Amino acid sequence: MSNKYSQAEKLLNAILSKLPLVEEADLSILADILKNLKLLGENTALPGAFQKQAKRTAKLSENMIMEEVAFEKGINKLSQSIEKMAESFRNSVNKELDTEKIEDASQEEEVENIPLEEETNEKLIDDEVSIGREEDTPNKVATEQTFNGDPALLADFVAESREHLDGAEPLLLDLEEDSTNVDNLNTIFRAFHTIKGVAGFLGLTDVGTLSHSMENLLDLGRKGEIILNSHHIDILLQGMDCLRELIQSVEGILSDKPLMIPKNYGEICKKLSTPYAFDEPVETSNKKIGEILIERGAAKENEIEDAVSKQIEGDPRKVGEILVEDNNINPRDVAGALASQNAAKNKKSVEETIRVPVERLDQLIDSIGEAVIAQSMVYAEMAEKKLTDRTLDKKVSQSGLIMRQIQELSMSLRMVSVKSTFQKMARLVRDLSKKTGKHIDLVMEGEDTELDKSVVENIGDPLVHMIRNSVDHGIESDEERETAKKSARAKITLRAYHRAGSVVIEIEDDGKGLNRETLLKKAIERGVAEEGEQYTDQEVYRFIFAPGFSTAKVVTDVSGRGVGMDVVRRNIEALRGSVEIHSEFGKGTRISLKLPLTLAIIDGMVVNVQSEKYIIPTLSIIESIKPSKDQVESVLQKGDTIKVRGNLYTLVRLSSLFNGNGGSEHKKYHDGIVMIVEDMIGKKAGLFIDDIVGQQQVVIKNLGNGIGNVQGVAGGAIMSDGNVSLIVDVGEIVKMATG
Amino acid sequence: MTQAADVKNKITQHNEVGEKLAGKYLTFVLGEEEYGIEILKVQEIIQMQKVTKVPKAPEFVRGVINLRGKVIPVVELRNKFGMTRQEDTEKTCIIVVMIQVGETSITMGIIIDEVKEVLDIAAGNIEETPSFGASIETEFIMGIGKIGDNVKMLLDIDKVLSSAELSSISKIG
């Protein structure tokens, strides 16, 4: 086949052979057809009218995939349209060529194999999927895939899939508690369905197969053929993790990395397709299920009694399960009854959103910041020139007001709720409690609290470590809880709320609490604390943040290496937050993280040091004093200390710290001001500065890629005169000062 | 190799450099000399403004400035080239350039004495950088443009600003 129509012929044949296979539940076949139609539409060898027809048909099938056109209606139209295309194709081709005989079985095979490698590949996979469904054994061999589609499409797919997965996970966890929530089931189902559809379209067969098997299992639950128990949820969650990994690796394709198939891929697919293997019972109270069924007329009284007596005799299954499995009644009825047994969960409203690249958002925020500065410069100039025109003054003030409103609004654009992060913790607690065999409820409060995106992204890790700690060290084993006369189920509360311009995130558990004595002993052992020294409770508790600090006798795979809390401290430091620990021995521990609302703005004290202005974060300033001569003492003529109300602090000159000892004009201490500052873990030092200009909120900017990190400087801020001032990194300064 | 072939070889070589470098250049003055930067690297030219000093930065980094809401570092090109620093005049200005270091592009300012003009330099007017021996570093100079009697050194600004010294800024400690 070498004429100009051979390619089109092949495509058309492929489409015709697939057409009867299209079904609503399997969009990948439709996606296949769509792809071939698109190729037909782009085939310039064909007559223009034919191309147009192909494009129209492609659009139709696309709409069907997107569920914009009802399936039944769409499929009729589609087959009509495709048949028409085939007819007109044959007519026009036959007119032009009478020599070439096209419909030949052997050639058709060639059609399927050689030129459209991708297409064939997909067809094979489709076969595999259907085999998997019938025989429950999808055996996927990991192969390197080449992707030659639109990279932008792929990137979108990755982002969207992640969103779908993130959205589905909490619902799946909810489902564990209420396996009959049809809304949730449907939403999760749709998420996987969409992923599968698009994956099929992009030729990502592994993703397609996995999401397909997950979808199948969910579908069984949806149809009421099985009741999803916690084992099903387990395997679904595993599948989800696997899918996540796969998608991660799909992202790698964009940077030309080979597609890596997770190790447990095959195992998970297998598990997913054998749902009946773990129809193991789960206990929950189900008192009224029988009554509801009788009321509905779905079951007779004696059947219920039978089932209940079986349960009393020691059958560990739920009444509903007994009823279904002994084939007395339809599982759909049981599911329905269970649904009415549970109070209807409030529906989650979906706000309409638009996706915008963060970079563009930051540019907007930068520009608005500049506009505010420009506006205030106008105002300052007016004051300087003593312009007393009242209407002008009014107009300028008015524009200033609007500018600040816009600025506030622009800042709020970056705010996201902590919900998604909290929900990840729900999953973690569930997994950990299974692993450790402890029974733990996670209670979440204030998950709608909003924080800057970058802050939210960075609290994930600390939360994970703190929760691991709580579960492993904080919460006692079941026996211990019993002897301590505590409720059998432990409780971990995750809380977020606003307090005084910052956000507080708290983790509270009702476990055994911190033991002051043990901590202090360990701290002295490790040389973090000194013997004989008096420490407050806060100070003792803070020792847990020291690197390598662990009181755990056994290192488990959950925690105990003493790394976790160090990570927490680093992260919180990086976010310019602070940590407070409250604990009552035997009753529980509460760790509060105080975080800034945004990383972009800080409240700062503007100070003069020689000719430069610096900004010191107000949060870390304890007090400012004008030292008297006898407060300052020199130690070995190398360093100075200052004594404030009995406490001695190392005293450093900000000028010499920043400029070496080149600071020529060595001001006397009593001519300037000493600021006592404190870093996150409570280390203090005195900073000597010339004088204080005032307090101001500033937007933090990094110093540009070209200059990277400068020790002792947290960033730059653009001041109201348009100049740049540097923000002092108190943590590092204290480290530099105290060694 | 015959002499003729040798000469021919030289000519083609020289043309290669010319072909590669021909194009538009922004020329500026630094001390007694004139330099050129590829126009595509130049983002804008701004007036001299107050530069905020950065602690412990190398000598050739004058500090940072505010470029419409972005903070960018500013490099003193005189220091970088080992010339003595001089007081800013009203002709002193900052050329904002976008340089490429590895995969990241960095916006930076360079302080120069005076901006001249944008010149279109043809391939025939560009010569390879002569070697001055080990005492003078020429790695920053891509080639030399001859315009009339004037000689303009064509700078490889990526190399000038991404050299080892600059990366040391981020490691100040």
Interface residues (C-beta under 8 A of the other chain):
Chain A: D366 S367 G369 E370 E612 L657 F658 N659 G660 K701 N702 L703 G704 N705 G706 I707 G708 N709 V710 Q711 G712 V713 G715 G716 I718 G722 N723 V724 S725 L726
Chain B: Q49 K50 T52 K53 V54 P55 K56 A57 V61 G63 V64 I65 N66 R68 G69 K70 V71 I72 P73 I99 V101 T104 I106 T107 M108 L161 L166 S167 I169 S170 K171 I172 G173
